[in-house]
Amino acid sequence: MPPKKKAKKSKKSKKKTEDVSDKDLMYILKAEKTALESKYIKEEDLANRSKGAENEIKQRVLDLRMILEEEKRSKIEIAGEMASQYKRLQESLQTKITSLTNTSNQLQSDIEARNAVYDKLKAQKNEIAEDKKNTINALKNNMTKMSDAFLDMLKDTLAKIKARIDSASTEFEKTNEGSLKKKLEEFTIAKS
């Protein structure tokens, strides 16, 4: 509230008051009093309005401070919740990454083990195939040798049989040459 101003009495008013009668003085003082009261009421009204405006501003400042504090609290809570969510998400992702890495490593180990088994089986298959091929070639060679030996044996046997037949035929011809001719002649004569 602004300080109240005191009414100043000028020298002129003092001189006028001495010249003026009591009744006039009363009237002037009443008018001054009314003016002062009116001024006082205006000043008091202005002071009250200023006080009301000040109180409104103070209340508004308090409200704004409360809103600001609430916003700060809310901001801190949101930031805390976001940090917490971020941490949980990061932990979840780290767990998934670890799990997938372990799975990947396990699958890689399985692939390597299967490749090793495959390579071993392939080598065994190739070895068995090579053994079979060698066995087949050996059997073919053996069959060829046996065929050649059998052929030679047949040739020898046939040569021996031929020799026996030739020898038996020569012997037969020698022994039966005369009797055979005779029989042939007899047969031809009997027919005719």
C-alpha positions in Angstrom: 0.0 0.0 0.0 1.5 3.3 -1.0 2.1 5.9 1.7 -0.7 8.4 2.2 0.1 11.9 1.2 -0.5 14.6 3.7 -2.4 17.5 2.5 -0.2 20.6 2.4 -1.5 23.8 3.5 -0.2 26.7 1.6 0.4 30.1 2.9 -2.3 31.5 0.7 -4.9 29.2 2.3 -3.8 30.5 5.8 -4.2 34.0 4.8 -7.5 33.3 3.2 -8.7 31.5 6.3 -7.9 34.5 8.4 -9.8 36.7 6.1 -12.7 34.4 5.8 -15.4 34.0 8.4 -15.9 31.0 10.5 -18.8 29.9 8.5 -17.0 30.1 5.3 -14.1 28.5 6.9 -16.3 25.7 8.0 -17.7 25.3 4.5 -14.1 25.3 3.0 -12.9 22.8 5.6 -15.9 20.6 4.9 -15.2 20.8 1.2 -11.6 20.0 1.8 -12.6 17.2 4.2 -15.0 15.8 1.5 -12.3 16.2 -1.1 -9.8 14.5 1.2 -12.3 11.8 2.1 -13.1 11.3 -1.6 -9.4 11.2 -2.3 -8.9 8.9 0.6 -11.6 6.6 -0.6 -10.1 6.6 -4.1 -6.7 6.0 -2.7 -8.0 3.2 -0.4 -10.0 1.7 -3.4 -6.9 1.9 -5.5 -4.9 0.4 -2.7 -7.5 -2.3 -2.2 -7.6 -3.0 -5.9 -3.8 -3.0 -6.0 -3.8 -5.3 -3.0 -6.4 -7.5 -4.7 -4.4 -7.5 -7.9 -1.2 -8.2 -5.9 -3.0 -11.1 -4.1 -4.3 -12.4 -7.4 -0.8 -12.2 -8.8 0.6 -13.9 -5.7 -2.0 -16.6 -6.1 -1.3 -16.9 -9.7 2.4 -17.1 -9.0 1.7 -19.8 -6.3 -0.5 -21.7 -8.8 2.1 -21.4 -11.5 4.8 -22.6 -9.0 2.6 -25.5 -8.0 2.0 -26.3 -11.7 5.8 -26.0 -12.3 6.6 -28.2 -9.4 4.0 -30.7 -10.6 5.5 -30.6 -14.1 9.0 -31.1 -12.7 7.8 -34.0 -10.6 5.9 -35.4 -13.6 9.0 -34.9 -15.8 11.2 -36.6 -13.2 8.7 -39.5 -12.9 8.5 -39.8 -16.7 12.2 -39.7 -17.1 12.6 -42.3 -14.3 10.0 -44.5 -15.9 11.6 -44.1 -19.3 15.0 -44.9 -17.9 13.5 -48.0 -16.2 11.8 -49.1 -19.4 15.0 -48.5 -21.3 16.9 -50.6 -18.8 14.3 -53.4 -19.0 14.3 -53.3 -22.8 18.1 -53.3 -22.9 18.3 -56.2 -20.5 15.6 -58.0 -22.5 17.5 -57.4 -25.7 20.8 -58.4 -24.1 19.2 -61.7 -22.9 17.8 -62.3 -26.4 21.2 -61.5 -28.0 22.9 -63.9 -25.6 20.3 -66.6 -26.2 20.6 -66.2 -30.0 24.4 -66.1 -29.8 24.3 -69.4 -27.8 21.9 -70.9 -30.2 24.0 -69.8 -33.1 27.1 -71.2 -31.5 25.3 -74.5 -30.8 24.0 -74.7 -34.4 27.5 -73.9 -35.7 29.0 -76.7 -33.5 26.3 -79.0 -34.8 27.0 -78.0 -38.4 30.7 -78.6 -37.8 30.1 -82.0 -36.2 27.8 -83.0 -39.0 30.3 -81.8 -41.6 33.0 -83.9 -39.9 30.7 -86.9 -39.8 29.7 -86.3 -43.5 33.4 -86.0 -44.5 34.2 -89.2 -42.5 31.3 -91.1 -44.1 32.2 -89.7 -47.6 35.8 -90.8 -47.1 34.6 -94.3 -45.9 32.2 -94.5 -48.9 35.0 -93.5 -51.3 37.3 -96.1 -49.6 34.6 -98.8 -49.8 33.9 -97.8 -53.5 37.7 -98.0 -54.2 37.9 -101.4 -52.4 34.8 -102.6 -54.4 36.4 -101.3 -57.6 39.7 -103.0 -56.8 37.8 -106.2 -55.9 35.8 -106.0 -59.2 39.0 -105.4 -61.2 40.7 -108.3 -59.4 37.7 -110.6 -60.0 37.6 -109.5 -63.7 41.3 -110.2 -64.0 40.8 -113.5 -62.2 37.9 -114.4 -64.5 40.0 -113.4 -67.5 42.8 -115.6 -66.3 40.3 -118.4 -65.5 38.7 -118.0 -69.0 42.1 -118.1 -70.6 43.1 -121.1 -68.5 39.7 -122.8 -69.3 40.1 -122.0 -73.0 43.6 -123.4 -72.9 42.4 -126.5 -71.1 39.5 -126.9 -73.6 42.0 -126.5 -76.5 44.3 -129.1 -74.9 41.3 -131.5 -74.2 40.0 -131.0 -77.7 43.4 -131.5 -79.2 43.8 -134.7 -77.1 40.3 -135.9 -78.1 41.1 -135.1 -81.8 44.4 -136.9 -81.5 42.6 -139.9 -80.0 39.9 -139.8 -82.6 42.5 -139.5 -85.3 44.4 -142.3 -83.8 41.3 -144.4 -83.3 40.1 -143.6 -86.8 43.5 -144.5 -88.3 43.5 -147.7 -86.3 39.9 -148.4 -87.3 40.7 -147.8 -90.9 43.6 -150.0 -90.7 41.8 -152.8 -89.1 38.6 -152.5 -90.9 39.7 -151.2 -94.2 39.2 -154.5 -96.0 36.1 -155.5 -94.1 34.5 -152.1 -94.5 35.0 -152.1 -98.2 33.7 -155.5 -98.3 30.6 -154.6 -96.3 30.1 -151.5 -98.4 30.2 -153.5 -101.6 27.9 -156.0 -100.2 25.5 -153.3 -99.2 25.7 -151.7 -102.6 25.1 -155.1 -104.3 22.3 -156.0 -102.0 20.6 -152.8 -102.8 20.8 -153.2 -106.5 
